[in-house]
Amino acid sequence: MRDYQPALTLLYAVRSLEMQVRKARARVKEALPLEGSLAGT
C-alpha cells in the first residue's frame, strides 16, 4: 500500500498546481483581455 502514497501525493500536487494556473490565467484575462485571449490560443 505504501507504494501508492507517493503517486497520490504527486497527483494531488499536480491538480492543485493546475488549479493555481487556471486561477492565474483567469486573472490575466480579466486584467488583459486581449493578451489573455492570445495566450489561450
C-alpha positions in Angstrom: 0.0 0.0 0.0 2.9 2.4 0.7 3.9 2.3 -3.0 0.7 4.2 -3.9 1.3 7.0 -1.4 4.0 8.9 -3.4 1.8 8.6 -6.6 -1.2 10.0 -4.8 0.8 12.9 -3.3 2.2 13.8 -6.7 -1.3 13.6 -8.2 -2.7 15.9 -5.6 0.2 18.3 -6.1 -0.3 18.4 -9.8 -4.0 19.0 -9.5 -3.5 21.8 -7.0 -0.9 23.4 -9.3 -3.3 23.2 -12.3 -6.0 25.0 -10.2 -3.5 27.7 -9.4 -2.6 28.0 -13.1 -6.2 28.3 -14.1 -6.9 31.0 -11.5 -3.8 32.9 -12.6 -4.9 32.7 -16.3 -8.4 33.9 -15.3 -6.9 36.9 -13.5 -4.7 37.7 -16.5 -7.7 37.5 -18.8 -9.6 39.9 -16.5 -6.7 42.3 -16.4 -5.6 42.0 -20.1 -8.4 40.5 -22.2 -6.5 40.8 -25.5 -3.3 39.3 -24.2 -5.3 36.6 -22.3 -7.1 35.6 -25.5 -3.8 35.4 -27.4 -2.2 33.2 -24.7 -5.3 31.0 -24.7 -4.7 30.1 -28.4 
